[in-house]
C-alpha cells in the first residue's frame, strides 16, 4: 500500500532540470515526426514524462533513443 502511495505522490512531482531537458527533446522529436502534442500546463511532472515516452515508443521507431 505504501508503495502505491509513494508512486502516486512521485508522479505529480515536477521534473528536475536534468530530466526536463530530456522531456523537451523527446517532445520535439514527436513534433518533428508530425505528431500532435497537447501543450504542457505548468511544470512537467514524472507522469507527463511517462506519457511522452510511452507515446514515443508507440509512434516512433526505436532509433530515436540513439539520438538522445
N, C-alpha and C positions, 0 to 999 in steps of 0.2 A: 504494500500500500504506500509506503514511504517513497519507494522508487517512482511510482506513477505520479505522486505529488511533485517530486523533485523535477521530473521530466516536464510536467505541465508548467511549473514555475520557470524552468530554464528556457522553454520555448518562447516566452514573451520577453526575455532578456535582450536588450539591444546588443548588436554585434560589436565586438572590439574592432579597433581600426585595422588590424591585420586581416580579419575576415571581411570587413566592409569593402575593401578594395577588390577582393576576390569575388564578392557578391556582385559588384558592379561590372566586373569583367564578364561574368557568366551572363548577366542580363544583356550586356552589349552584344555578346555572341548570338543570343537568341534574337535580338532585334535585327542584327545583320542577316540572319537566316530568314527574315521575313515573318517572324512570329509576333503576334500582337501580345503585348505585356501591359498589364494594368500598372499605373504609377504607384510608387511606394508611399504610403501615408506615414509621415513621421520618420523615425529612425528604423531601419530594417532590423528584424529580430532573427533569432535562430530558426523560427518557424518559416519566415519569409525565405531564408537561405535554403531550407529543406524543400520548400515548394519550387524554387527556381532550379535547384539541382535535379529534382525529380522530373521536372519538365524538360530540362536539357538532356537528361539520359533518355527520355522517351522520344524526343523530336530531333535531336542532333545525333550525328554519328559519334562514335567513341573517340575520334581523333581530336575533338575539341579539348579534351583533357591534356593532350600533349602540348597544346599552346599555352596552357595555364601553368 
